[in-house]
Amino acid sequence: MIPDLTRLRSSGDLSPLDEHFARAMGRLAGEERSELLLAAGLVSRWVSNGHVCLDIPGFAAGAFLLTDSGEKPWAWPAADEWLAMLADSEMVEVLGRGPVGSSSAPLVLDAAGRLYLRRYWDDQQALAAALGGRVDAGAAADGVNNEVDEAVLADGLGRLFPALPDGDAGPDLQRQAAEGAVRSRFFVISGGPGTGKTSTVVKILALLVEQAAARGEPAPRMQMVAPTGKAAAHLQGAVQRSLSSLACSEAVRAGVPLSASTIHRSLGLRGGSGMRFRHTAENPLEVDVLLVDEASMVDLVLMSRLVDALPPSARLILLGDRDQLASVEAGAVLGDIGRGIDGEPVTAPRSVVHLTRNYRFAAESAIEELIQRINAGNAEGALALLDDETRPEVRRVEPTPGRGWGKALAETIAQGYRAFGEETSPSGQLKALDRFRILCAHRHGPGGVDALNAQAEYLLGFDPIEDLSGVLQAGRPIGMTRNNYELDLYNGDVGIIGLDPDSPERGHRAFFQSPGEEPRWLSPLSIGTAETVFATTVHKSQGSEFAEIALVLPEEVSPILSRELVYTAISRARERVTVFASREVLVEAIGRRIERSSGLSAALWG
């Protein structure tokens, strides 16, 4: 049975907003055919689920929508008939039928049968054109000096990337990435945790300073940005640590930036709704080199705005882990850019290198082995490692039917936050908070963030509280749940409640330490929405690193579970991992990959 909008909204497969959008588009276009209203509602839902478009042929071949309430055996119109109806509707601009943009229709249908909301089509094509222009630009491009001093480059590569140890098989991918980035105005460096992405890019920045000096020019203007304040702070610290031991002159070292900021702050977000920035193509960033870390977290719209604000002559370098969870909003930009181009030489126009050698973990590390097995989809191998008592760095706790994890989870929480409880200063507590974190797949339910925050509060002696705008106990860690642009605080930023030693009479304040800035003491009433963060979602943990993590999965199989989610959680840990999950749930999660519909890869690489 082919459902209509009302039936899908009643079942929960479409939201009221999806239905309202579809009906509004139908009224504006004078369209009443149920199949076309259905397509409009589904593309709205697909964007909400993180896709850039609705792949009509692929979707029509499926038999259900998967929601929290399970699988529903819906049937869909045949793909050919559906596409023909869409091509015949005033709601849809069909590409190839006339000049692009000749229609003001709210939906766009491309030749591959991908249906877009116009806003996302426009952003995708603008991003692809901007990145493609950087890839294709030659040394003679107006206003661009891409000349490379080969002798200086060879000397720098030899000094910064000494020969690999004898017996070390394979090419030096870090050196290849560095050479490619110096020769390109757009380059992507992907790799898992501990593969040296940050140390490689610091050397790239040093090589670029040396190239400028060889041309008799000042050091290029460089900016380092990340999607969240936590990720920016992590990038800043990693760059400063790598820079101190870099084999280069002090003059070169002085040309490498020491601070990082969020993307929103760099672009200068303006107030009001939507993503309106001070820096645009008409008022570009004053930068020659832009480094974007944790690029997997950047959605299509934000990446499009960022690249739009980049001067045509500027160099763009993206760092990230293509195997991590994609952005919360629509798009999987990093994955789309790197799709299908592994193994190509760095001189090819598709400028991507994926680093594989791990430097963080020892060869016998159980965490590294677990990460590899998860990423390969080897669920049984991952379970065998987690259940191997001779590998104490990783372990799994099986829930007791009807009782959950009981004492085992309580003991893990109490032990994990012991160092945090022993600290007395807000700055010390913030550092101790990075020793351990509870990561959850869900926000609600028995194994979700809300329930585990409440359990941690009880175990650590905090009064249970739901409204963080009231009187708060000293030592409570709080995390932003929305961006507050006036205070330069962003979703995921973490602070500590305490007394400002310079103004204790003001009572308890919220202590935040932003990268590159002095500590700030803010009124809890001014920061807007926040929550206790002893536990957090796996999504919000991206850009962070902890000595130990406890990953708590739901007791029942859930649509939100995926290989990327488990991989992202495990790869946050340096020393120890405890997974609270049943065998069935973990097998299901590792076996499910996230595939987001998008046309960016095709638009970029063609």
Summary of the structure (lengths in Angstrom):
residues: 606
radius of gyration: 25.2
end to end distance: 37.3
largest distance: 71.7
contacts: 1978
relative contact order: 0.11
helix: 39%
strand: 16%
